[in-house]
Amino acid sequence: MAHKTLTISEEAYNALSMVKGKDESFTKVILRLAKRRSSGDLLDYVRSMPPNEELASAIERVLEKRKFIRLRASGR
């Protein structure tokens, strides 16, 4: 299999690193992300991602804030 060398910014490298699985190569990450872009299904993309505790915690915080705001708004 032929190989190519790519130069990417540190920001791009860090973004790829965050979505890269423990035993996943950068090649596999890029192919997975490229495939997701062509299918256009966000839910499939999210399901393909490895578990991310930081993201899960952030989503839970947002949901709690929304619940609190909804309760406050209905209590007026």
mmCIF file of the N, C-alpha and C atoms, coordinates in Angstrom:
data_MODEL
# 
_entry.id   MODEL 
# 
loop_
_atom_site.group_PDB 
_atom_site.id 
_atom_site.type_symbol 
_atom_site.label_atom_id 
_atom_site.label_alt_id 
_atom_site.label_comp_id 
_atom_site.label_asym_id 
_atom_site.label_entity_id 
_atom_site.label_seq_id 
_atom_site.pdbx_PDB_ins_code 
_atom_site.Cartn_x 
_atom_site.Cartn_y 
_atom_site.Cartn_z 
_atom_site.occupancy 
_atom_site.B_iso_or_equiv 
_atom_site.pdbx_formal_charge 
_atom_site.auth_seq_id 
_atom_site.auth_comp_id 
_atom_site.auth_asym_id 
_atom_site.auth_atom_id 
_atom_site.pdbx_PDB_model_num 
ATOM 1   N N  . MET A 1 1  ? 0.846   -1.180 0.000  1.00 0.00 ? 1  MET A N  1 
ATOM 2   C CA . MET A 1 1  ? 0.000   0.000  0.000  1.00 0.00 ? 1  MET A CA 1 
ATOM 3   C C  . MET A 1 1  ? 0.891   1.242  0.000  1.00 0.00 ? 1  MET A C  1 
ATOM 4   N N  . ALA A 1 2  ? 0.623   2.153  -0.905 1.00 0.00 ? 2  ALA A N  1 
ATOM 5   C CA . ALA A 1 2  ? 1.408   3.390  -0.988 1.00 0.00 ? 2  ALA A CA 1 
ATOM 6   C C  . ALA A 1 2  ? 1.072   4.306  0.179  1.00 0.00 ? 2  ALA A C  1 
ATOM 7   N N  . HIS A 1 3  ? 2.034   5.104  0.569  1.00 0.00 ? 3  HIS A N  1 
ATOM 8   C CA . HIS A 1 3  ? 1.840   6.051  1.670  1.00 0.00 ? 3  HIS A CA 1 
ATOM 9   C C  . HIS A 1 3  ? 2.089   7.460  1.163  1.00 0.00 ? 3  HIS A C  1 
ATOM 10  N N  . LYS A 1 4  ? 1.388   8.408  1.727  1.00 0.00 ? 4  LYS A N  1 
ATOM 11  C CA . LYS A 1 4  ? 1.566   9.828  1.428  1.00 0.00 ? 4  LYS A CA 1 
ATOM 12  C C  . LYS A 1 4  ? 1.803   10.553 2.741  1.00 0.00 ? 4  LYS A C  1 
ATOM 13  N N  . THR A 1 5  ? 2.576   11.606 2.694  1.00 0.00 ? 5  THR A N  1 
ATOM 14  C CA . THR A 1 5  ? 2.824   12.427 3.872  1.00 0.00 ? 5  THR A CA 1 
ATOM 15  C C  . THR A 1 5  ? 1.987   13.692 3.761  1.00 0.00 ? 5  THR A C  1 
ATOM 16  N N  . LEU A 1 6  ? 1.246   13.994 4.814  1.00 0.00 ? 6  LEU A N  1 
ATOM 17  C CA . LEU A 1 6  ? 0.421   15.198 4.862  1.00 0.00 ? 6  LEU A CA 1 
ATOM 18  C C  . LEU A 1 6  ? 0.938   16.125 5.945  1.00 0.00 ? 6  LEU A C  1 
ATOM 19  N N  . THR A 1 7  ? 0.868   17.405 5.683  1.00 0.00 ? 7  THR A N  1 
ATOM 20  C CA . THR A 1 7  ? 1.203   18.395 6.699  1.00 0.00 ? 7  THR A CA 1 
ATOM 21  C C  . THR A 1 7  ? -0.103  19.024 7.153  1.00 0.00 ? 7  THR A C  1 
ATOM 22  N N  . ILE A 1 8  ? -0.376  18.954 8.455  1.00 0.00 ? 8  ILE A N  1 
ATOM 23  C CA . ILE A 1 8  ? -1.596  19.549 8.998  1.00 0.00 ? 8  ILE A CA 1 
ATOM 24  C C  . ILE A 1 8  ? -1.224  20.461 10.161 1.00 0.00 ? 8  ILE A C  1 
ATOM 25  N N  . SER A 1 9  ? -2.119  21.360 10.474 1.00 0.00 ? 9  SER A N  1 
ATOM 26  C CA . SER A 1 9  ? -1.863  22.276 11.586 1.00 0.00 ? 9  SER A CA 1 
ATOM 27  C C  . SER A 1 9  ? -1.947  21.514 12.905 1.00 0.00 ? 9  SER A C  1 
ATOM 28  N N  . GLU A 1 10 ? -1.402  22.112 13.941 1.00 0.00 ? 10 GLU A N  1 
ATOM 29  C CA . GLU A 1 10 ? -1.482  21.496 15.266 1.00 0.00 ? 10 GLU A CA 1 
ATOM 30  C C  . GLU A 1 10 ? -2.937  21.395 15.712 1.00 0.00 ? 10 GLU A C  1 
ATOM 31  N N  . GLU A 1 11 ? -3.732  22.396 15.352 1.00 0.00 ? 11 GLU A N  1 
ATOM 32  C CA . GLU A 1 11 ? -5.159  22.378 15.693 1.00 0.00 ? 11 GLU A CA 1 
ATOM 33  C C  . GLU A 1 11 ? -5.855  21.181 15.044 1.00 0.00 ? 11 GLU A C  1 
ATOM 34  N N  . ALA A 1 12 ? -5.552  20.927 13.770 1.00 0.00 ? 12 ALA A N  1 
ATOM 35  C CA . ALA A 1 12 ? -6.138  19.784 13.070 1.00 0.00 ? 12 ALA A CA 1 
ATOM 36  C C  . ALA A 1 12 ? -5.664  18.471 13.688 1.00 0.00 ? 12 ALA A C  1 
ATOM 37  N N  . TYR A 1 13 ? -4.392  18.394 14.022 1.00 0.00 ? 13 TYR A N  1 
ATOM 38  C CA . TYR A 1 13 ? -3.841  17.196 14.660 1.00 0.00 ? 13 TYR A CA 1 
ATOM 39  C C  . TYR A 1 13 ? -4.548  16.931 15.987 1.00 0.00 ? 13 TYR A C  1 
ATOM 40  N N  . ASN A 1 14 ? -4.720  17.980 16.793 1.00 0.00 ? 14 ASN A N  1 
ATOM 41  C CA . ASN A 1 14 ? -5.388  17.817 18.087 1.00 0.00 ? 14 ASN A CA 1 
ATOM 42  C C  . ASN A 1 14 ? -6.838  17.385 17.915 1.00 0.00 ? 14 ASN A C  1 
ATOM 43  N N  . ALA A 1 15 ? -7.514  17.934 16.904 1.00 0.00 ? 15 ALA A N  1 
ATOM 44  C CA . ALA A 1 15 ? -8.900  17.549 16.641 1.00 0.00 ? 15 ALA A CA 1 
ATOM 45  C C  . ALA A 1 15 ? -8.981  16.076 16.251 1.00 0.00 ? 15 ALA A C  1 
ATOM 46  N N  . LEU A 1 16 ? -8.070  15.627 15.399 1.00 0.00 ? 16 LEU A N  1 
ATOM 47  C CA . LEU A 1 16 ? -8.050  14.214 15.013 1.00 0.00 ? 16 LEU A CA 1 
ATOM 48  C C  . LEU A 1 16 ? -7.714  13.328 16.210 1.00 0.00 ? 16 LEU A C  1 
ATOM 49  N N  . SER A 1 17 ? -6.790  13.782 17.036 1.00 0.00 ? 17 SER A N  1 
ATOM 50  C CA . SER A 1 17 ? -6.402  13.006 18.217 1.00 0.00 ? 17 SER A CA 1 
ATOM 51  C C  . SER A 1 17 ? -7.575  12.800 19.164 1.00 0.00 ? 17 SER A C  1 
ATOM 52  N N  . MET A 1 18 ? -8.438  13.818 19.273 1.00 0.00 ? 18 MET A N  1 
ATOM 53  C CA . MET A 1 18 ? -9.574  13.727 20.194 1.00 0.00 ? 18 MET A CA 1 
ATOM 54  C C  . MET A 1 18 ? -10.608 12.706 19.738 1.00 0.00 ? 18 MET A C  1 
ATOM 55  N N  . VAL A 1 19 ? -10.747 12.508 18.421 1.00 0.00 ? 19 VAL A N  1 
ATOM 56  C CA . VAL A 1 19 ? -11.746 11.562 17.926 1.00 0.00 ? 19 VAL A CA 1 
ATOM 57  C C  . VAL A 1 19 ? -11.142 10.196 17.615 1.00 0.00 ? 19 VAL A C  1 
ATOM 58  N N  . LYS A 1 20 ? -9.833  10.093 17.746 1.00 0.00 ? 20 LYS A N  1 
ATOM 59  C CA . LYS A 1 20 ? -9.123  8.841  17.462 1.00 0.00 ? 20 LYS A CA 1 
ATOM 60  C C  . LYS A 1 20 ? -9.315  7.866  18.614 1.00 0.00 ? 20 LYS A C  1 
ATOM 61  N N  . GLY A 1 21 ? -9.689  6.656  18.285 1.00 0.00 ? 21 GLY A N  1 
ATOM 62  C CA . GLY A 1 21 ? -9.804  5.607  19.290 1.00 0.00 ? 21 GLY A CA 1 
ATOM 63  C C  . GLY A 1 21 ? -8.434  5.140  19.753 1.00 0.00 ? 21 GLY A C  1 
ATOM 64  N N  . LYS A 1 22 ? -8.407  4.467  20.901 1.00 0.00 ? 22 LYS A N  1 
ATOM 65  C CA . LYS A 1 22 ? -7.140  4.016  21.492 1.00 0.00 ? 22 LYS A CA 1 
ATOM 66  C C  . LYS A 1 22 ? -6.319  3.166  20.522 1.00 0.00 ? 22 LYS A C  1 
ATOM 67  N N  . ASP A 1 23 ? -6.968  2.241  19.846 1.00 0.00 ? 23 ASP A N  1 
ATOM 68  C CA . ASP A 1 23 ? -6.258  1.337  18.935 1.00 0.00 ? 23 ASP A CA 1 
ATOM 69  C C  . ASP A 1 23 ? -6.516  1.684  17.471 1.00 0.00 ? 23 ASP A C  1 
ATOM 70  N N  . GLU A 1 24 ? -6.886  2.931  17.201 1.00 0.00 ? 24 GLU A N  1 
ATOM 71  C CA . GLU A 1 24 ? -7.223  3.354  15.848 1.00 0.00 ? 24 GLU A CA 1 
ATOM 72  C C  . GLU A 1 24 ? -6.081  4.194  15.271 1.00 0.00 ? 24 GLU A C  1 
ATOM 73  N N  . SER A 1 25 ? -5.757  3.952  14.023 1.00 0.00 ? 25 SER A N  1 
ATOM 74  C CA . SER A 1 25 ? -4.710  4.744  13.370 1.00 0.00 ? 25 SER A CA 1 
ATOM 75  C C  . SER A 1 25 ? -5.313  6.052  12.852 1.00 0.00 ? 25 SER A C  1 
ATOM 76  N N  . PHE A 1 26 ? -4.449  7.026  12.589 1.00 0.00 ? 26 PHE A N  1 
ATOM 77  C CA . PHE A 1 26 ? -4.931  8.283  12.024 1.00 0.00 ? 26 PHE A CA 1 
ATOM 78  C C  . PHE A 1 26 ? -5.543  8.048  10.646 1.00 0.00 ? 26 PHE A C  1 
ATOM 79  N N  . THR A 1 27 ? -5.001  7.102  9.895  1.00 0.00 ? 27 THR A N  1 
ATOM 80  C CA . THR A 1 27 ? -5.574  6.764  8.591  1.00 0.00 ? 27 THR A CA 1 
ATOM 81  C C  . THR A 1 27 ? -7.018  6.318  8.746  1.00 0.00 ? 27 THR A C  1 
ATOM 82  N N  . LYS A 1 28 ? -7.271  5.439  9.717  1.00 0.00 ? 28 LYS A N  1 
ATOM 83  C CA . LYS A 1 28 ? -8.635  4.954  9.938  1.00 0.00 ? 28 LYS A CA 1 
ATOM 84  C C  . LYS A 1 28 ? -9.560  6.079  10.388 1.00 0.00 ? 28 LYS A C  1 
ATOM 85  N N  . VAL A 1 29 ? -9.046  6.995  11.211 1.00 0.00 ? 29 VAL A N  1 
ATOM 86  C CA . VAL A 1 29 ? -9.854  8.139  11.654 1.00 0.00 ? 29 VAL A CA 1 
ATOM 87  C C  . VAL A 1 29 ? -10.264 8.985  10.453 1.00 0.00 ? 29 VAL A C  1 
ATOM 88  N N  . ILE A 1 30 ? -9.299  9.300  9.601  1.00 0.00 ? 30 ILE A N  1 
ATOM 89  C CA . ILE A 1 30 ? -9.588  10.132 8.431  1.00 0.00 ? 30 ILE A CA 1 
ATOM 90  C C  . ILE A 1 30 ? -10.591 9.445  7.514  1.00 0.00 ? 30 ILE A C  1 
ATOM 91  N N  . LEU A 1 31 ? -10.415 8.151  7.274  1.00 0.00 ? 31 LEU A N  1 
ATOM 92  C CA . LEU A 1 31 ? -11.356 7.420  6.423  1.00 0.00 ? 31 LEU A CA 1 
ATOM 93  C C  . LEU A 1 31 ? -12.749 7.386  7.047  1.00 0.00 ? 31 LEU A C  1 
ATOM 94  N N  . ARG A 1 32 ? -12.812 7.180  8.362  1.00 0.00 ? 32 ARG A N  1 
ATOM 95  C CA . ARG A 1 32 ? -14.107 7.151  9.061  1.00 0.00 ? 32 ARG A CA 1 
ATOM 96  C C  . ARG A 1 32 ? -14.805 8.500  8.947  1.00 0.00 ? 32 ARG A C  1 
ATOM 97  N N  . LEU A 1 33 ? -14.055 9.577  9.167  1.00 0.00 ? 33 LEU A N  1 
ATOM 98  C CA . LEU A 1 33 ? -14.643 10.910 9.093  1.00 0.00 ? 33 LEU A CA 1 
ATOM 99  C C  . LEU A 1 33 ? -15.055 11.264 7.669  1.00 0.00 ? 33 LEU A C  1 
ATOM 100 N N  . ALA A 1 34 ? -14.253 10.878 6.700  1.00 0.00 ? 34 ALA A N  1 
ATOM 101 C CA . ALA A 1 34 ? -14.586 11.151 5.300  1.00 0.00 ? 34 ALA A CA 1 
ATOM 102 C C  . ALA A 1 34 ? -15.842 10.391 4.898  1.00 0.00 ? 34 ALA A C  1 
ATOM 103 N N  . LYS A 1 35 ? -15.973 9.172  5.355  1.00 0.00 ? 35 LYS A N  1 
ATOM 104 C CA . LYS A 1 35 ? -17.156 8.368  5.052  1.00 0.00 ? 35 LYS A CA 1 
ATOM 105 C C  . LYS A 1 35 ? -18.391 9.009  5.663  1.00 0.00 ? 35 LYS A C  1 
ATOM 106 N N  . ARG A 1 36 ? -18.275 9.502  6.882  1.00 0.00 ? 36 ARG A N  1 
ATOM 107 C CA . ARG A 1 36 ? -19.414 10.116 7.557  1.00 0.00 ? 36 ARG A CA 1 
ATOM 108 C C  . ARG A 1 36 ? -19.876 11.370 6.822  1.00 0.00 ? 36 ARG A C  1 
ATOM 109 N N  . ARG A 1 37 ? -18.921 12.112 6.294  1.00 0.00 ? 37 ARG A N  1 
ATOM 110 C CA . ARG A 1 37 ? -19.269 13.337 5.569  1.00 0.00 ? 37 ARG A CA 1 
ATOM 111 C C  . ARG A 1 37 ? -20.093 13.010 4.333  1.00 0.00 ? 37 ARG A C  1 
ATOM 112 N N  . SER A 1 38 ? -19.744 11.927 3.662  1.00 0.00 ? 38 SER A N  1 
ATOM 113 C CA . SER A 1 38 ? -20.457 11.594 2.437  1.00 0.00 ? 38 SER A CA 1 
ATOM 114 C C  . SER A 1 38 ? -21.847 11.054 2.726  1.00 0.00 ? 38 SER A C  1 
ATOM 115 N N  . SER A 1 39 ? -22.037 10.406 3.872  1.00 0.00 ? 39 SER A N  1 
ATOM 116 C CA . SER A 1 39 ? -23.358 9.868  4.182  1.00 0.00 ? 39 SER A CA 1 
ATOM 117 C C  . SER A 1 39 ? -24.280 10.947 4.718  1.00 0.00 ? 39 SER A C  1 
ATOM 118 N N  . GLY A 1 40 ? -23.723 11.938 5.421  1.00 0.00 ? 40 GLY A N  1 
ATOM 119 C CA . GLY A 1 40 ? -24.520 13.052 5.898  1.00 0.00 ? 40 GLY A CA 1 
ATOM 120 C C  . GLY A 1 40 ? -25.417 12.759 7.087  1.00 0.00 ? 40 GLY A C  1 
ATOM 121 N N  . ASP A 1 41 ? -25.299 11.594 7.718  1.00 0.00 ? 41 ASP A N  1 
ATOM 122 C CA . ASP A 1 41 ? -26.164 11.241 8.835  1.00 0.00 ? 41 ASP A CA 1 
ATOM 123 C C  . ASP A 1 41 ? -25.435 11.506 10.151 1.00 0.00 ? 41 ASP A C  1 
ATOM 124 N N  . LEU A 1 42 ? -25.821 12.553 10.858 1.00 0.00 ? 42 LEU A N  1 
ATOM 125 C CA . LEU A 1 42 ? -25.158 12.950 12.092 1.00 0.00 ? 42 LEU A CA 1 
ATOM 126 C C  . LEU A 1 42 ? -25.251 11.866 13.158 1.00 0.00 ? 42 LEU A C  1 
ATOM 127 N N  . LEU A 1 43 ? -26.396 11.218 13.279 1.00 0.00 ? 43 LEU A N  1 
ATOM 128 C CA . LEU A 1 43 ? -26.556 10.185 14.299 1.00 0.00 ? 43 LEU A CA 1 
ATOM 129 C C  . LEU A 1 43 ? -25.589 9.026  14.063 1.00 0.00 ? 43 LEU A C  1 
ATOM 130 N N  . ASP A 1 44 ? -25.418 8.606  12.825 1.00 0.00 ? 44 ASP A N  1 
ATOM 131 C CA . ASP A 1 44 ? -24.449 7.548  12.521 1.00 0.00 ? 44 ASP A CA 1 
ATOM 132 C C  . ASP A 1 44 ? -23.038 7.981  12.886 1.00 0.00 ? 44 ASP A C  1 
ATOM 133 N N  . TYR A 1 45 ? -22.727 9.239  12.622 1.00 0.00 ? 45 TYR A N  1 
ATOM 134 C CA . TYR A 1 45 ? -21.402 9.765  12.964 1.00 0.00 ? 45 TYR A CA 1 
ATOM 135 C C  . TYR A 1 45 ? -21.172 9.708  14.469 1.00 0.00 ? 45 TYR A C  1 
ATOM 136 N N  . VAL A 1 46 ? -22.137 10.175 15.238 1.00 0.00 ? 46 VAL A N  1 
ATOM 137 C CA . VAL A 1 46 ? -22.001 10.175 16.699 1.00 0.00 ? 46 VAL A CA 1 
ATOM 138 C C  . VAL A 1 46 ? -21.878 8.746  17.216 1.00 0.00 ? 46 VAL A C  1 
ATOM 139 N N  . ARG A 1 47 ? -22.650 7.838  16.666 1.00 0.00 ? 47 ARG A N  1 
ATOM 140 C CA . ARG A 1 47 ? -22.581 6.434  17.096 1.00 0.00 ? 47 ARG A CA 1 
ATOM 141 C C  . ARG A 1 47 ? -21.228 5.809  16.775 1.00 0.00 ? 47 ARG A C  1 
ATOM 142 N N  . SER A 1 48 ? -20.552 6.303  15.746 1.00 0.00 ? 48 SER A N  1 
ATOM 143 C CA . SER A 1 48 ? -19.262 5.731  15.360 1.00 0.00 ? 48 SER A CA 1 
ATOM 144 C C  . SER A 1 48 ? -18.122 6.211  16.253 1.00 0.00 ? 48 SER A C  1 
ATOM 145 N N  . MET A 1 49 ? -18.369 7.245  17.021 1.00 0.00 ? 49 MET A N  1 
ATOM 146 C CA . MET A 1 49 ? -17.331 7.827  17.866 1.00 0.00 ? 49 MET A CA 1 
ATOM 147 C C  . MET A 1 49 ? -17.089 6.963  19.098 1.00 0.00 ? 49 MET A C  1 
ATOM 148 N N  . PRO A 1 50 ? -15.856 6.928  19.575 1.00 0.00 ? 50 PRO A N  1 
ATOM 149 C CA . PRO A 1 50 ? -15.605 6.227  20.834 1.00 0.00 ? 50 PRO A CA 1 
ATOM 150 C C  . PRO A 1 50 ? -16.254 7.004  21.980 1.00 0.00 ? 50 PRO A C  1 
ATOM 151 N N  . PRO A 1 51 ? -16.590 6.327  23.085 1.00 0.00 ? 51 PRO A N  1 
ATOM 152 C CA . PRO A 1 51 ? -17.202 7.031  24.217 1.00 0.00 ? 51 PRO A CA 1 
ATOM 153 C C  . PRO A 1 51 ? -16.329 8.205  24.658 1.00 0.00 ? 51 PRO A C  1 
ATOM 154 N N  . ASN A 1 52 ? -16.973 9.319  24.958 1.00 0.00 ? 52 ASN A N  1 
ATOM 155 C CA . ASN A 1 52 ? -16.254 10.525 25.348 1.00 0.00 ? 52 ASN A CA 1 
ATOM 156 C C  . ASN A 1 52 ? -16.896 11.061 26.622 1.00 0.00 ? 52 ASN A C  1 
ATOM 157 N N  . GLU A 1 53 ? -16.259 10.823 27.753 1.00 0.00 ? 53 GLU A N  1 
ATOM 158 C CA . GLU A 1 53 ? -16.814 11.227 29.046 1.00 0.00 ? 53 GLU A CA 1 
ATOM 159 C C  . GLU A 1 53 ? -16.962 12.739 29.157 1.00 0.00 ? 53 GLU A C  1 
ATOM 160 N N  . GLU A 1 54 ? -16.015 13.475 28.600 1.00 0.00 ? 54 GLU A N  1 
ATOM 161 C CA . GLU A 1 54 ? -16.088 14.939 28.666 1.00 0.00 ? 54 GLU A CA 1 
ATOM 162 C C  . GLU A 1 54 ? -17.321 15.448 27.918 1.00 0.00 ? 54 GLU A C  1 
ATOM 163 N N  . LEU A 1 55 ? -17.573 14.895 26.733 1.00 0.00 ? 55 LEU A N  1 
ATOM 164 C CA . LEU A 1 55 ? -18.748 15.284 25.961 1.00 0.00 ? 55 LEU A CA 1 
ATOM 165 C C  . LEU A 1 55 ? -20.023 14.885 26.692 1.00 0.00 ? 55 LEU A C  1 
ATOM 166 N N  . ALA A 1 56 ? -20.061 13.676 27.238 1.00 0.00 ? 56 ALA A N  1 
ATOM 167 C CA . ALA A 1 56 ? -21.240 13.217 27.965 1.00 0.00 ? 56 ALA A CA 1 
ATOM 168 C C  . ALA A 1 56 ? -21.534 14.123 29.158 1.00 0.00 ? 56 ALA A C  1 
ATOM 169 N N  . SER A 1 57 ? -20.512 14.513 29.888 1.00 0.00 ? 57 SER A N  1 
ATOM 170 C CA . SER A 1 57 ? -20.693 15.408 31.037 1.00 0.00 ? 57 SER A CA 1 
ATOM 171 C C  . SER A 1 57 ? -21.204 16.770 30.596 1.00 0.00 ? 57 SER A C  1 
ATOM 172 N N  . ALA A 1 58 ? -20.677 17.275 29.496 1.00 0.00 ? 58 ALA A N  1 
ATOM 173 C CA . ALA A 1 58 ? -21.122 18.575 28.988 1.00 0.00 ? 58 ALA A CA 1 
ATOM 174 C C  . ALA A 1 58 ? -22.589 18.529 28.578 1.00 0.00 ? 58 ALA A C  1 
ATOM 175 N N  . ILE A 1 59 ? -22.994 17.456 27.932 1.00 0.00 ? 59 ILE A N  1 
ATOM 176 C CA . ILE A 1 59 ? -24.393 17.305 27.521 1.00 0.00 ? 59 ILE A CA 1 
ATOM 177 C C  . ILE A 1 59 ? -25.291 17.227 28.748 1.00 0.00 ? 59 ILE A C  1 
ATOM 178 N N  . GLU A 1 60 ? -24.881 16.473 29.760 1.00 0.00 ? 60 GLU A N  1 
ATOM 179 C CA . GLU A 1 60 ? -25.670 16.376 30.990 1.00 0.00 ? 60 GLU A CA 1 
ATOM 180 C C  . GLU A 1 60 ? -25.816 17.736 31.662 1.00 0.00 ? 60 GLU A C  1 
ATOM 181 N N  . ARG A 1 61 ? -24.746 18.531 31.697 1.00 0.00 ? 61 ARG A N  1 
ATOM 182 C CA . ARG A 1 61 ? -24.818 19.874 32.300 1.00 0.00 ? 61 ARG A CA 1 
ATOM 183 C C  . ARG A 1 61 ? -25.806 20.757 31.542 1.00 0.00 ? 61 ARG A C  1 
ATOM 184 N N  . VAL A 1 62 ? -25.770 20.690 30.223 1.00 0.00 ? 62 VAL A N  1 
ATOM 185 C CA . VAL A 1 62 ? -26.693 21.488 29.414 1.00 0.00 ? 62 VAL A CA 1 
ATOM 186 C C  . VAL A 1 62 ? -28.133 21.063 29.683 1.00 0.00 ? 62 VAL A C  1 
ATOM 187 N N  . LEU A 1 63 ? -28.377 19.760 29.737 1.00 0.00 ? 63 LEU A N  1 
ATOM 188 C CA . LEU A 1 63 ? -29.735 19.278 29.995 1.00 0.00 ? 63 LEU A CA 1 
ATOM 189 C C  . LEU A 1 63 ? -30.233 19.708 31.370 1.00 0.00 ? 63 LEU A C  1 
ATOM 190 N N  . GLU A 1 64 ? -29.365 19.667 32.371 1.00 0.00 ? 64 GLU A N  1 
ATOM 191 C CA . GLU A 1 64 ? -29.749 20.119 33.714 1.00 0.00 ? 64 GLU A CA 1 
ATOM 192 C C  . GLU A 1 64 ? -30.072 21.610 33.719 1.00 0.00 ? 64 GLU A C  1 
ATOM 193 N N  . LYS A 1 65 ? -29.268 22.401 33.022 1.00 0.00 ? 65 LYS A N  1 
ATOM 194 C CA . LYS A 1 65 ? -29.535 23.843 32.945 1.00 0.00 ? 65 LYS A CA 1 
ATOM 195 C C  . LYS A 1 65 ? -30.857 24.112 32.245 1.00 0.00 ? 65 LYS A C  1 
ATOM 196 N N  . ARG A 1 66 ? -31.127 23.383 31.173 1.00 0.00 ? 66 ARG A N  1 
ATOM 197 C CA . ARG A 1 66 ? -32.392 23.563 30.451 1.00 0.00 ? 66 ARG A CA 1 
ATOM 198 C C  . ARG A 1 66 ? -33.570 23.205 31.336 1.00 0.00 ? 66 ARG A C  1 
ATOM 199 N N  . LYS A 1 67 ? -33.428 22.129 32.107 1.00 0.00 ? 67 LYS A N  1 
ATOM 200 C CA . LYS A 1 67 ? -34.499 21.718 33.011 1.00 0.00 ? 67 LYS A CA 1 
ATOM 201 C C  . LYS A 1 67 ? -34.743 22.809 34.053 1.00 0.00 ? 67 LYS A C  1 
ATOM 202 N N  . PHE A 1 68 ? -33.673 23.362 34.610 1.00 0.00 ? 68 PHE A N  1 
ATOM 203 C CA . PHE A 1 68 ? -33.770 24.416 35.619 1.00 0.00 ? 68 PHE A CA 1 
ATOM 204 C C  . PHE A 1 68 ? -34.431 25.659 35.027 1.00 0.00 ? 68 PHE A C  1 
ATOM 205 N N  . ILE A 1 69 ? -34.028 26.034 33.829 1.00 0.00 ? 69 ILE A N  1 
ATOM 206 C CA . ILE A 1 69 ? -34.602 27.214 33.179 1.00 0.00 ? 69 ILE A CA 1 
ATOM 207 C C  . ILE A 1 69 ? -36.083 26.994 32.904 1.00 0.00 ? 69 ILE A C  1 
ATOM 208 N N  . ARG A 1 70 ? -36.448 25.812 32.456 1.00 0.00 ? 70 ARG A N  1 
ATOM 209 C CA . ARG A 1 70 ? -37.843 25.494 32.174 1.00 0.00 ? 70 ARG A CA 1 
ATOM 210 C C  . ARG A 1 70 ? -38.675 25.574 33.454 1.00 0.00 ? 70 ARG A C  1 
ATOM 211 N N  . LEU A 1 71 ? -38.133 25.027 34.551 1.00 0.00 ? 71 LEU A N  1 
ATOM 212 C CA . LEU A 1 71 ? -38.851 25.072 35.826 1.00 0.00 ? 71 LEU A CA 1 
ATOM 213 C C  . LEU A 1 71 ? -39.008 26.509 36.302 1.00 0.00 ? 71 LEU A C  1 
ATOM 214 N N  . ARG A 1 72 ? -37.953 27.301 36.169 1.00 0.00 ? 72 ARG A N  1 
ATOM 215 C CA . ARG A 1 72 ? -38.009 28.704 36.585 1.00 0.00 ? 72 ARG A CA 1 
ATOM 216 C C  . ARG A 1 72 ? -39.013 29.483 35.751 1.00 0.00 ? 72 ARG A C  1 
ATOM 217 N N  . ALA A 1 73 ? -39.039 29.241 34.459 1.00 0.00 ? 73 ALA A N  1 
ATOM 218 C CA . ALA A 1 73 ? -39.940 29.967 33.564 1.00 0.00 ? 73 ALA A CA 1 
ATOM 219 C C  . ALA A 1 73 ? -41.398 29.612 33.837 1.00 0.00 ? 73 ALA A C  1 
ATOM 220 N N  . SER A 1 74 ? -41.668 28.367 34.170 1.00 0.00 ? 74 SER A N  1 
ATOM 221 C CA . SER A 1 74 ? -43.054 27.963 34.426 1.00 0.00 ? 74 SER A CA 1 
ATOM 222 C C  . SER A 1 74 ? -43.536 28.418 35.798 1.00 0.00 ? 74 SER A C  1 
ATOM 223 N N  . GLY A 1 75 ? -42.623 28.783 36.684 1.00 0.00 ? 75 GLY A N  1 
ATOM 224 C CA . GLY A 1 75 ? -42.983 29.211 38.033 1.00 0.00 ? 75 GLY A CA 1 
ATOM 225 C C  . GLY A 1 75 ? -43.302 30.688 38.138 1.00 0.00 ? 75 GLY A C  1 
ATOM 226 N N  . ARG A 1 76 ? -43.227 31.407 37.049 1.00 0.00 ? 76 ARG A N  1 
ATOM 227 C CA . ARG A 1 76 ? -43.487 32.858 37.085 1.00 0.00 ? 76 ARG A CA 1 
ATOM 228 C C  . ARG A 1 76 ? -44.906 33.185 37.343 1.00 0.00 ? 76 ARG A C  1 
# 
